[in-house]
């Protein structure tokens, strides 16, 4: 299994540009999440999905959209990039089990908005 | 929703000393508490977790303790080594938000040889 994969690894955008960060997992995990990581702020949840067709907001959803058309894929869209969205983005997935919350993270995407 | 507070934000110890990182949570329904380690430039990876039906769990040099009454849990690393240097994150699920996993702010641990 490849686990959780993310593309691209690095990206530079100009203010106002749009782009999609890709995330895929091959572990048949129901739950998928997007986090952003900024110095001193930890891992903050952006959006969340409990299964295909179902998404929900996290702590910092503004400026981001998501969709979950398949179990495997969970893309994150930036509609109009802003410098405040400069960050490292991690996608994560886990099984839907009451007793097992272990999340598996992707390798991350480092985004710079100028 | 769930709020997870983690302290300290930075921690420096001498090799061989012990390190303790503490977290508090707000959702009394939370019953699962993981700790993740993130090395520089890498993704976070689970190192240990504890469920609410036990008060302590050990795995070699690391241990986690849980106090459900006080709503706090701690990571203990004994006989620290330079390779323990990393950022450590605690987390807790928020049941009233569909089981989302909420992370603390992170602790940067530096082990000096």
Interface residues (C-beta under 8 A of the other chain):
Chain A: X31 X33 X35 X40 X41 X42 X43 X44 X45 X48 X50 X56 X58 X59 X90 X92 X94 X99 X101 X102 X103 X105 X106 X107 X108
Chain B: X6 X9 X32 X34 X42 X43 X44 X45 X46 X49 X51 X89 X93 X97 X98 X99 X100 X101 X102 X103 X104 X105 X106
